[in-house]
Amino acid sequence: MKKTLIAFAAALSVSGAAFAQTGFYIGAEAGAASVKDQAQDLANGLVNELGGSAAVTQDTGIGFARFFGGYQINKYVAAELGYLNSGEATANFSGVTGGAATYTGNVKLSVSGFDISAVVKPFDQRGLERLFFRAGLTSYEQKIVVRASSNGSAASGTSTDSGTGTILGVGYDLPAGPGVVRFQLNTLQRIGGVSDNNSTALSAGYLWKF
């Protein structure tokens, strides 16, 4: 009888642990991502169009927030859906045209959209079981707003690029309170569907399981 009770208790323990490793979760994170340096390309484009000379300074980083939810399928794999919304990265320009007219302006870039990915924890070893890898697809829109002024007149324009890209990353989950603190480093390829538009993003966040 004693052996039967021990076996029954062990079975309940295993069952409870397995249950705890599955289920839904939600979370939020914030971070910073790299922005491709195009200051020289923008300066060259202004000179080609307007003549004269141009100077450009540009942000090479951008902040973002991401909200996500997922389902832990088993102890190794989760499926996750996220929504990202960035701040603005700014490039400021000024110059003199070939006709000696001065001008100033700026270009502001922002990104928003959804991603879907698999989050895989392949290790069972103590400490390493919290390490995960991410692979998935993004559907982001990149918005660019240009404003310029010269001799009291002003002009502005907006363009957008949208399309699918990929996300690959690595991270670590650290239990804290009722949830988990998550740190991760991701590489984003083809942001907005643009072939050479890539970025590296570092973030920290918190998730709750229920």
Order of alpha helices (4+ residues) and beta strands (2+ residues): alpha-beta-alpha-beta-beta-beta-beta-beta-beta-beta-beta-beta
